[in-house]
Amino acid sequence: MANTKSAAKRARTSEKRRMYNRSIKSRVKTMITKFEQAVASGERESASARFVQAASALDKAVSKGVLHKNLAASRKSRMARKLAALQ
């Protein structure tokens, strides 16, 4: 446990940020999963719509500092390849 007031405050702040980051990461993972399910079922229109949503979620996570930009770029690239293979 924290020994000083500043360390206790830092622990509280870190916990808040951790929960916030976790919620954003969870949202991104859900979007990617929904996209992959649409690709697996062979629905082109649905998959392309889900791709836009997932790419947007990744970009928002990068802008908020939750994910690294190269990680988001590689995930978007992977999704784009799957979408292109479907069409």
C-alpha positions in Angstrom: 0.0 0.0 0.0 1.1 3.6 -0.5 3.0 5.3 2.3 2.5 8.9 1.3 -0.5 11.0 0.2 1.0 11.6 -3.2 1.6 7.9 -3.7 -1.9 7.1 -2.7 -3.3 9.7 -5.1 -1.1 8.3 -7.8 -2.4 4.7 -7.1 -6.0 6.0 -7.4 -5.3 7.8 -10.6 -3.5 4.8 -12.1 -6.5 2.6 -11.3 -8.9 5.0 -13.0 -6.7 5.1 -16.1 -6.4 1.3 -16.1 -10.1 0.9 -16.1 -10.6 3.5 -18.8 -8.0 1.9 -21.0 -9.5 -1.5 -20.4 -12.9 -0.4 -21.5 -11.5 1.1 -24.8 -9.5 -2.0 -25.5 -12.5 -4.1 -24.9 -14.6 -2.0 -27.3 -11.9 -2.3 -30.0 -11.7 -6.1 -29.5 -15.5 -6.4 -29.8 -15.6 -4.5 -33.0 -12.8 -6.6 -34.5 -14.6 -9.8 -33.5 -17.8 -8.6 -35.1 -16.0 -7.8 -38.3 -14.4 -11.3 -38.3 -17.7 -12.9 -37.7 -19.2 -11.0 -40.7 -16.2 -12.1 -42.9 -16.6 -15.8 -41.7 -20.3 -15.7 -42.7 -19.5 -14.3 -46.1 -21.6 -11.1 -45.7 -19.8 -8.5 -47.9 -21.9 -5.5 -47.0 -22.0 -6.2 -43.3 -18.2 -6.9 -43.3 -17.4 -3.7 -45.0 -19.6 -1.7 -42.6 -18.0 -3.5 -39.6 -14.6 -2.8 -41.1 -15.3 1.0 -41.0 -16.5 0.8 -37.4 -13.5 -1.3 -36.3 -11.0 1.0 -38.0 -12.7 4.0 -36.5 -12.5 2.4 -33.0 -8.8 1.6 -33.5 -8.1 5.2 -34.6 -9.9 6.6 -31.6 -7.9 4.3 -29.3 -4.7 5.6 -30.8 -5.8 9.2 -30.5 -6.5 8.6 -26.8 -3.1 7.0 -26.2 -4.5 3.6 -25.4 -2.9 1.8 -28.4 0.3 2.4 -30.3 -0.3 3.7 -33.9 1.7 0.9 -35.5 -0.3 -1.7 -33.7 -3.5 -0.1 -34.9 -2.1 0.1 -38.5 -1.2 -3.6 -38.5 -4.6 -4.6 -37.2 -6.4 -2.4 -39.9 -4.1 -3.9 -42.5 -4.9 -7.4 -41.4 -8.6 -6.6 -41.5 -8.3 -5.0 -45.0 -6.6 -8.1 -46.3 -9.5 -10.3 -45.0 -12.1 -7.9 -46.5 -10.3 -7.9 -49.9 -10.1 -11.7 -49.9 -13.9 -11.8 -49.3 -14.6 -9.6 -52.3 
